[in-house]
Amino acid sequence: RCPAGSSTTSVAGMEELLSRSVPPLPPYETKEKAPPPAELRSAEFVRFYRALEAGPPRAELLTRLARDFGVDHGRVAEFSAKVLQAREQQRELGALLQAEDRLRYYLSPQYRGLFQHLGRLEGGLRFLVELRGDLVEGLATKAVDGPHVKEMSGVLKNMLSEWFSTGFLNLERVTWQSPCEVLQKVSDSEAVHPVRNWLDMKRRVGAYRRCYFFSHCAIPGEPLIVLHVALTSDISSSIQAIVKEVPPLETEDTGKITTAIFYSISLTQQGLQGVELGTYLIKRVVKELQKELPQITTFSTLSPIPGFTKWLVGLLSSQTKELEGNELFTESEWQEISEITGDSTTETLKKLLNNNEWVRSEKLVQVLHSPFMRLCAWYLYGEKHRGYALNPVANFHLQNGSVVWRINWMADTSPRGITASCGMMVNYRYFLEDTASNSAAYLGTKEIKASEQVLSLVSQFQQNSKL
């Protein structure tokens, strides 16, 4: 570990380490001939970083690396001017392209060289994923901040996207016979529906279930992203049927299987956030299932709706007290709700939503069914962020070319499901022949494909709620 003496010692040590390990950007003319820095220096950086305590000491090193070893802004300005000059003077194309190439070269931050050398070390790729994980977490908690650090996180994400492209990824299936460490990692990483015990885990990799993950050729056997699938005879409308009710472990009757339900996808490495892995994993698993069980004709998800309750409580808070809540509910709905809660303002309803108490009242669950379904349809279909679906799960599946197929009431009655989405879940359906055109329409014109059930709920929302 680093000496726990005065912080100036470690700052001086940091500066010395960084100036030794981050290779200087060689002059453009000698860029091909520049000697690579000694492997030892990159390894020294890894040792130094890992010896630092997580938290402020690492944040300090990352901040210095981002701030002091980024782009040489003077050079960028100089070569930008030369590009403009070449254009204005209408010099031949070769001169303009060379000026652009020089500019591109000097736009590369110095720390990129360090990351490239680390990526070549044995175990270096795993280290870079850890380092990016620290950056992602640090930016989320504001432990590291500022445009330099955001930029460095983005540069590293783009490098990891190249290193983790599909050609380097292996699809592996998890079964009860898989190594114990793999089963443990898959269990620990389950972010959507936590695994309760080993029996639960055994069920999730047993009959009528499939579990797959991507590993990388440089990090073999290590799950990077995990997808759980249920093999059923119809599109599931409740997660309890998939992960809670455990029937005896039976042998599969393939004649009963016509549908594949993707019910959980979890990234195991925070450092790979933003790296496109989920889309490729779903596509590869579809191919795998078609090969194994050609009779499967229906591919659908059963997905959570994170953020719905929070959005709804926000809406209720913004409703003015005098309007009594009629902005979201019809008059008769609001009258019934007020009678049950004993409050003609939205305050009690908000409290009941925040502490999950509303599900204890059968009457309230009944009355809220209709308005919550149409509010949820609007949340998924109508609420936007930069023109795309506000809900991150919806945005992910719509980018992949799915259709918002069906909203399911009381589909996840776990405390987590009630807290996040008032117990509702949604099926995104993948019609394989349409996914490419749906994806292009969504990404190009921001058009959301949805079923009649969802569009009908959206139009009920537009008639009955005044937003």
C-alpha positions as CSV (number, residue, x, y, z in Angstrom):
1,R,0.0,0.0,0.0
2,C,1.0,3.6,-0.4
3,P,2.5,5.3,2.6
4,A,-0.2,6.8,4.8
5,G,2.0,9.9,5.4
6,S,1.2,13.4,4.3
7,S,-1.0,13.7,1.2
8,T,1.8,15.7,-0.4
9,T,4.0,12.6,-0.5
10,S,1.4,10.7,-2.4
11,V,0.6,13.6,-4.7
12,A,4.3,13.9,-5.6
13,G,4.4,10.1,-6.0
14,M,1.4,10.3,-8.3
15,E,2.8,13.0,-10.5
16,E,6.1,11.1,-10.8
17,L,4.2,7.9,-11.7
18,L,2.0,9.6,-14.2
19,S,4.9,11.4,-16.0
20,R,6.7,8.0,-16.2
21,S,3.7,5.8,-17.3
22,V,1.8,8.1,-19.7
23,P,3.7,8.0,-23.0
24,P,4.2,11.5,-24.5
25,L,2.5,12.0,-27.9
26,P,5.4,11.7,-30.4
27,P,5.7,14.4,-33.1
28,Y,3.3,13.6,-36.0
29,E,6.3,12.9,-38.4
30,T,7.7,10.2,-36.2
31,K,4.3,8.7,-35.0
32,E,4.9,5.3,-36.7
33,K,8.5,5.1,-35.4
34,A,7.9,6.1,-31.8
35,P,9.2,3.4,-29.4
36,P,6.4,1.9,-27.3
37,P,6.9,2.6,-23.6
38,A,8.3,-0.3,-21.6
39,E,5.8,-2.8,-20.5
40,L,7.1,-2.4,-17.0
41,R,5.9,1.1,-16.8
42,S,2.3,0.1,-17.6
43,A,2.5,-2.7,-15.1
44,E,3.8,-0.2,-12.5
45,F,0.8,2.0,-13.1
46,V,-1.5,-1.0,-12.5
47,R,0.3,-1.9,-9.3
48,F,0.2,1.7,-8.0
49,Y,-3.5,2.1,-8.8
50,R,-4.5,-1.1,-7.2
51,A,-2.6,-0.3,-4.1
52,L,-4.5,3.0,-3.7
53,E,-7.6,2.9,-1.4
54,A,-10.8,3.0,-3.3
55,G,-12.4,6.5,-3.0
56,P,-10.5,9.8,-2.7
57,P,-7.0,8.5,-3.4
58,R,-8.1,6.8,-6.7
59,A,-10.3,9.8,-7.6
60,E,-7.3,12.1,-7.2
61,L,-5.2,9.9,-9.6
62,L,-8.0,9.7,-12.2
63,T,-8.6,13.5,-12.0
64,R,-4.9,14.2,-12.5
65,L,-4.7,11.8,-15.4
66,A,-7.7,13.3,-17.1
67,R,-6.7,16.9,-16.4
68,D,-2.9,16.9,-17.0
69,F,-2.6,14.3,-19.8
70,G,-5.4,15.1,-22.1
71,V,-5.4,16.9,-25.5
72,D,-2.8,19.6,-26.2
73,H,-5.3,22.4,-26.9
74,G,-2.6,24.7,-28.4
75,R,-1.7,22.1,-31.0
76,V,-5.4,21.5,-31.8
77,A,-6.0,25.2,-32.3
78,E,-2.9,25.5,-34.5
79,F,-3.9,22.5,-36.8
80,S,-7.6,23.6,-36.9
81,A,-6.3,26.9,-38.4
82,K,-4.2,25.0,-40.9
83,V,-7.3,22.9,-42.0
84,L,-9.3,26.1,-42.5
85,Q,-6.4,27.7,-44.4
86,A,-6.1,24.7,-46.7
87,R,-9.8,24.9,-47.4
88,E,-9.8,28.7,-48.0
89,Q,-6.8,28.5,-50.3
90,Q,-8.6,25.6,-52.1
91,R,-5.3,23.6,-52.1
92,E,-5.4,20.2,-53.7
93,L,-7.3,17.5,-51.9
94,G,-4.1,15.7,-50.7
95,A,-2.9,18.8,-48.7
96,L,-6.3,19.2,-47.1
97,L,-6.5,15.5,-46.1
98,Q,-3.0,15.7,-44.6
99,A,-3.9,18.8,-42.6
100,E,-7.0,16.9,-41.3
101,D,-5.0,13.9,-40.5
102,R,-2.6,16.0,-38.4
103,L,-5.5,17.6,-36.6
104,R,-7.0,14.2,-35.9
105,Y,-3.7,13.0,-34.5
106,Y,-3.4,15.9,-32.1
107,L,-7.0,15.5,-31.0
108,S,-6.1,12.2,-29.4
109,P,-5.6,12.7,-25.6
110,Q,-2.2,11.6,-24.2
111,Y,-3.8,9.2,-21.7
112,R,-5.1,7.2,-24.7
113,G,-1.6,5.9,-25.2
114,L,-1.5,4.6,-21.6
115,F,-4.8,2.8,-22.1
116,Q,-3.6,1.3,-25.3
117,H,-0.5,-0.1,-23.6
118,L,-2.5,-1.3,-20.6
119,G,-4.9,-3.2,-23.0
120,R,-1.9,-5.2,-24.3
121,L,-0.7,-6.3,-20.9
122,E,-1.8,-9.7,-19.6
123,G,-4.8,-9.0,-17.5
124,G,-4.8,-5.4,-18.8
125,L,-8.2,-5.5,-20.3
126,R,-9.8,-6.6,-17.0
127,F,-7.9,-3.8,-15.3
128,L,-9.3,-1.2,-17.8
129,V,-12.8,-2.4,-17.2
130,E,-12.2,-2.0,-13.4
131,L,-10.8,1.5,-14.0
132,R,-13.8,2.6,-16.1
133,G,-16.1,1.1,-13.4
134,D,-14.4,3.5,-10.9
135,L,-14.9,6.4,-13.3
136,V,-18.6,5.5,-13.9
137,E,-19.2,5.2,-10.1
138,G,-17.1,8.3,-9.3
139,L,-19.1,10.4,-11.8
140,A,-22.4,9.1,-10.5
141,T,-21.5,9.9,-6.9
142,K,-19.6,13.2,-7.8
143,A,-16.5,11.7,-6.2
144,V,-14.8,12.7,-9.5
145,D,-16.2,15.4,-11.6
146,G,-15.6,17.9,-14.3
147,P,-15.5,17.9,-18.1
148,H,-12.0,16.3,-18.3
149,V,-13.0,13.2,-16.3
150,K,-16.3,12.9,-18.3
151,E,-14.2,13.1,-21.5
152,M,-11.8,10.5,-20.3
153,S,-14.6,8.1,-19.4
154,G,-16.0,8.5,-22.9
155,V,-12.7,7.9,-24.6
156,L,-12.2,4.7,-22.5
157,K,-15.8,3.6,-23.3
158,N,-15.1,4.0,-27.0
159,M,-11.9,2.0,-26.7
160,L,-13.7,-0.8,-24.8
161,S,-16.4,-0.8,-27.4
162,E,-13.8,-1.7,-30.0
163,W,-12.1,-4.3,-27.8
164,F,-15.5,-5.8,-26.8
165,S,-17.0,-6.0,-30.2
166,T,-18.8,-9.2,-31.2
167,G,-15.8,-10.9,-32.9
168,F,-14.1,-11.1,-29.5
169,L,-17.1,-12.3,-27.5
170,N,-18.0,-15.9,-26.8
171,L,-21.6,-17.0,-26.1
172,E,-21.8,-19.5,-23.2
173,R,-24.7,-21.3,-21.7
174,V,-25.0,-21.7,-17.9
175,T,-26.3,-25.1,-16.6
176,W,-26.3,-26.7,-13.1
177,Q,-23.1,-28.4,-14.3
178,S,-21.3,-25.1,-14.9
179,P,-18.3,-24.2,-12.6
180,C,-19.4,-23.1,-9.2
181,E,-17.7,-19.6,-9.6
182,V,-19.8,-19.0,-12.8
183,L,-23.1,-19.9,-11.0
184,Q,-22.1,-17.7,-8.1
185,K,-21.2,-14.7,-10.4
186,V,-24.5,-15.1,-12.4
187,S,-26.4,-15.3,-9.1
188,D,-24.6,-12.2,-7.7
189,S,-25.1,-10.1,-10.8
190,E,-28.8,-10.7,-11.1
191,A,-30.0,-7.1,-11.0
192,V,-33.7,-7.5,-12.0
193,H,-35.1,-10.4,-9.9
194,P,-32.6,-11.3,-7.1
195,V,-31.8,-15.0,-6.7
196,R,-33.0,-16.1,-3.3
197,N,-31.0,-19.3,-2.8
198,W,-29.2,-22.2,-4.6
199,L,-32.5,-24.0,-5.2
200,D,-33.8,-20.9,-7.0
201,M,-30.6,-20.7,-9.0
202,K,-30.9,-24.4,-9.9
203,R,-34.4,-23.7,-11.2
204,R,-33.2,-20.7,-13.3
205,V,-30.8,-22.9,-15.2
206,G,-33.0,-26.1,-15.3
207,A,-35.9,-27.4,-17.3
208,Y,-37.8,-24.8,-19.4
209,R,-35.2,-22.2,-18.6
210,R,-32.1,-21.0,-20.4
211,C,-29.3,-18.8,-19.2
212,Y,-26.5,-17.4,-21.4
213,F,-23.7,-15.0,-21.0
214,F,-21.0,-13.3,-23.1
215,S,-17.4,-13.8,-22.1
216,H,-14.3,-12.2,-23.8
217,C,-11.4,-14.1,-25.3
218,A,-9.0,-12.1,-23.1
219,I,-11.1,-12.8,-19.9
220,P,-12.3,-16.3,-20.5
221,G,-15.1,-17.8,-18.4
222,E,-16.0,-14.4,-16.8
223,P,-19.7,-13.4,-17.4
224,L,-19.8,-9.9,-18.7
225,I,-23.6,-9.7,-19.4
226,V,-26.2,-12.4,-18.6
227,L,-29.5,-13.1,-20.2
228,H,-32.2,-15.3,-18.6
229,V,-34.9,-16.9,-20.7
230,A,-38.1,-18.8,-19.8
231,L,-39.4,-21.3,-22.4
232,T,-43.2,-21.3,-22.3
233,S,-46.3,-21.9,-24.4
234,D,-47.5,-18.3,-24.4
235,I,-46.4,-14.8,-23.6
236,S,-46.0,-14.5,-19.8
237,S,-48.0,-11.8,-18.0
238,S,-46.5,-12.3,-14.5
239,I,-43.0,-12.7,-13.2
240,Q,-44.2,-14.7,-10.2
241,A,-44.9,-17.6,-12.6
242,I,-41.3,-17.5,-13.8
243,V,-39.2,-16.9,-10.7
244,K,-41.4,-17.5,-7.7
245,E,-43.6,-20.5,-8.2
246,V,-41.1,-23.4,-8.4
247,P,-42.6,-26.5,-9.9
248,P,-40.8,-29.8,-9.3
249,L,-37.7,-30.1,-11.6
250,E,-39.1,-32.0,-14.5
251,T,-37.8,-33.0,-17.9
252,E,-38.7,-30.7,-20.7
253,D,-41.6,-31.6,-23.1
254,T,-40.4,-29.7,-26.1
255,G,-43.9,-30.0,-27.6
256,K,-45.1,-27.5,-25.0
257,I,-42.5,-24.9,-26.0
258,T,-43.5,-22.2,-28.6
259,T,-42.3,-19.0,-26.9
260,A,-39.1,-17.6,-25.5
261,I,-39.5,-15.0,-22.8
262,F,-36.4,-12.8,-22.0
263,Y,-37.1,-11.9,-18.4
264,S,-33.8,-10.5,-17.2
265,I,-30.6,-9.0,-18.7
266,S,-27.9,-7.9,-16.3
267,L,-24.5,-6.3,-17.0
268,T,-22.0,-7.7,-14.5
269,Q,-19.3,-5.1,-15.0
270,Q,-20.0,-1.5,-14.3
271,G,-17.0,-0.5,-16.5
272,L,-18.8,-1.8,-19.6
273,Q,-21.8,0.6,-19.1
274,G,-22.6,2.2,-22.5
275,V,-20.7,-0.5,-24.4
276,E,-23.2,-2.2,-26.8
277,L,-23.4,-5.8,-25.5
278,G,-27.1,-6.4,-24.7
279,T,-28.4,-6.0,-28.3
280,Y,-25.8,-8.5,-29.6
281,L,-26.5,-10.9,-26.8
282,I,-30.3,-11.0,-27.5
283,K,-29.6,-11.5,-31.2
284,R,-27.1,-14.3,-30.6
285,V,-29.5,-16.1,-28.1
286,V,-32.4,-15.9,-30.6
287,K,-30.2,-17.7,-33.2
288,E,-29.1,-20.2,-30.6
289,L,-32.7,-21.0,-29.6
290,Q,-33.8,-21.2,-33.2
291,K,-31.1,-23.8,-33.8
292,E,-31.9,-25.8,-30.6
293,L,-35.8,-25.5,-30.7
294,P,-36.9,-24.6,-34.2
295,Q,-40.6,-24.7,-33.1
296,I,-40.2,-21.5,-31.1
297,T,-42.1,-18.8,-33.1
298,T,-42.6,-16.1,-30.5
299,F,-39.9,-14.0,-28.9
300,S,-40.9,-11.6,-26.2
301,T,-39.6,-10.0,-23.0
302,L,-41.3,-9.6,-19.7
303,S,-39.7,-6.4,-18.6
304,P,-39.7,-4.1,-15.5
305,I,-40.7,-0.5,-15.8
306,P,-38.2,1.3,-13.5
307,G,-39.1,4.9,-12.7
308,F,-42.8,4.7,-13.4
309,T,-43.8,5.2,-9.7
310,K,-41.4,8.0,-9.3
311,W,-42.7,9.7,-12.4
312,L,-46.3,9.2,-11.2
313,V,-45.6,10.6,-7.8
314,G,-43.9,13.6,-9.5
315,L,-47.1,14.2,-11.5
316,L,-49.3,14.0,-8.4
317,S,-47.0,16.5,-6.7
318,S,-47.2,18.9,-9.6
319,Q,-51.0,18.8,-9.6
320,T,-52.4,21.9,-7.8
321,K,-54.3,21.1,-4.7
322,E,-57.4,23.0,-5.7
323,L,-57.9,20.9,-8.8
324,E,-58.3,17.9,-6.5
325,G,-56.4,15.5,-8.7
326,N,-58.8,15.6,-11.6
327,E,-55.9,16.2,-14.0
328,L,-55.0,12.5,-14.0
329,F,-58.2,10.7,-13.1
330,T,-61.8,10.9,-14.3
331,E,-64.2,12.5,-11.9
332,S,-65.8,9.2,-10.9
333,E,-62.3,7.6,-10.4
334,W,-61.2,10.5,-8.2
335,Q,-64.4,10.3,-6.2
336,E,-63.9,6.6,-5.5
337,I,-60.2,7.1,-4.7
338,S,-61.0,10.0,-2.3
339,E,-63.6,7.9,-0.5
340,I,-61.2,5.1,0.1
341,T,-58.3,7.3,1.2
342,G,-60.5,9.8,3.0
343,D,-58.6,12.7,1.4
344,S,-59.8,14.8,-1.5
345,T,-56.2,16.1,-2.2
346,T,-53.4,13.9,-3.7
347,E,-51.4,13.9,-0.4
348,T,-52.6,10.5,1.0
349,L,-52.4,8.8,-2.4
350,K,-48.8,10.0,-2.8
351,K,-48.0,8.6,0.7
352,L,-49.6,5.3,-0.1
353,L,-47.6,5.1,-3.3
354,N,-44.3,6.0,-1.6
355,N,-44.7,3.4,1.1
356,N,-46.4,0.6,-1.0
357,E,-49.4,0.6,1.4
358,W,-52.0,1.0,-1.4
359,V,-51.6,-2.7,-2.4
360,R,-53.0,-3.8,0.9
361,S,-56.4,-2.3,0.0
362,E,-58.2,-4.6,-2.5
363,K,-60.6,-1.7,-3.2
364,L,-57.8,0.7,-4.0
365,V,-56.0,-1.8,-6.2
366,Q,-59.3,-2.3,-8.1
367,V,-60.0,1.4,-8.6
368,L,-56.4,2.3,-9.6
369,H,-56.2,-0.5,-12.2
370,S,-57.7,1.4,-15.0
371,P,-56.1,4.8,-14.5
372,F,-52.7,3.3,-13.8
373,M,-52.7,1.2,-16.9
374,R,-53.4,4.2,-19.1
375,L,-50.9,6.4,-17.2
376,C,-48.3,3.6,-17.7
377,A,-49.0,3.3,-21.4
378,W,-48.5,7.1,-21.7
379,Y,-45.3,6.9,-19.7
380,L,-43.9,4.3,-22.0
381,Y,-45.2,5.7,-25.3
382,G,-45.6,9.4,-24.8
383,E,-42.9,10.5,-22.3
384,K,-39.7,11.4,-24.1
385,H,-36.1,12.3,-23.5
386,R,-34.6,14.1,-26.6
387,G,-37.4,12.6,-28.7
388,Y,-36.8,9.0,-27.6
389,A,-38.6,6.9,-24.9
390,L,-37.8,8.4,-21.4
391,N,-37.9,4.9,-19.9
392,P,-34.4,3.4,-20.3
393,V,-35.6,-0.3,-20.7
394,A,-38.2,0.8,-23.3
395,N,-35.5,2.8,-25.1
396,F,-33.2,-0.2,-25.2
397,H,-35.8,-2.7,-26.6
398,L,-37.2,-0.1,-29.1
399,Q,-33.7,0.6,-30.4
400,N,-33.5,-3.2,-30.9
401,G,-36.6,-3.1,-33.1
402,S,-39.2,-4.5,-30.7
403,V,-42.9,-3.6,-30.4
404,V,-44.5,-2.4,-27.1
405,W,-46.8,-5.3,-26.9
406,R,-48.8,-5.6,-23.7
407,I,-48.8,-3.9,-20.3
408,N,-49.6,-6.3,-17.5
409,W,-51.3,-5.4,-14.2
410,M,-49.9,-6.8,-10.9
411,A,-47.2,-8.7,-12.9
412,D,-44.5,-8.1,-10.3
413,T,-46.0,-8.1,-6.7
414,S,-42.5,-8.2,-5.0
415,P,-41.8,-5.1,-2.9
416,R,-39.2,-4.1,-5.5
417,G,-41.8,-4.3,-8.3
418,I,-44.4,-2.4,-6.4
419,T,-41.9,0.3,-5.5
420,A,-40.5,0.8,-9.0
421,S,-43.6,0.4,-11.2
422,C,-46.8,-0.1,-9.1
423,G,-46.4,-3.8,-9.8
424,M,-46.8,-3.4,-13.6
425,M,-44.6,-5.1,-16.2
426,V,-44.5,-4.8,-20.0
427,N,-43.9,-7.3,-22.9
428,Y,-41.7,-6.0,-25.7
429,R,-42.3,-8.4,-28.6
430,Y,-39.7,-9.2,-31.2
431,F,-41.1,-9.9,-34.6
432,L,-37.9,-11.1,-36.2
433,E,-38.8,-10.1,-39.8
434,D,-39.6,-6.5,-38.7
435,T,-36.9,-5.8,-36.1
436,A,-34.5,-4.1,-38.6
437,S,-37.2,-1.8,-40.1
438,N,-38.7,-1.0,-36.6
439,S,-35.2,-0.2,-35.2
440,A,-34.5,2.1,-38.2
441,A,-37.9,3.8,-37.8
442,Y,-37.3,4.4,-34.1
443,L,-33.7,5.6,-34.4
444,G,-34.5,7.7,-37.6
445,T,-37.9,9.2,-37.0
446,K,-38.4,8.3,-33.3
447,E,-41.5,6.3,-34.2
448,I,-42.6,3.8,-31.5
449,K,-44.3,0.7,-32.7
450,A,-47.0,-0.5,-30.3
451,S,-49.9,-3.0,-30.2
452,E,-53.6,-2.2,-30.2
453,Q,-53.8,-2.7,-26.5
454,V,-51.1,-0.1,-25.8
455,L,-52.4,2.4,-28.4
456,S,-55.9,2.1,-27.0
457,L,-54.6,2.8,-23.5
458,V,-52.7,5.8,-24.8
459,S,-55.8,7.2,-26.4
460,Q,-57.8,6.6,-23.1
461,F,-55.1,8.6,-21.4
462,Q,-55.4,11.4,-23.9
463,Q,-59.2,11.6,-23.4
464,N,-59.2,11.3,-19.6
465,S,-56.0,13.0,-18.4
466,K,-55.1,16.6,-19.0
467,L,-51.3,16.9,-19.1
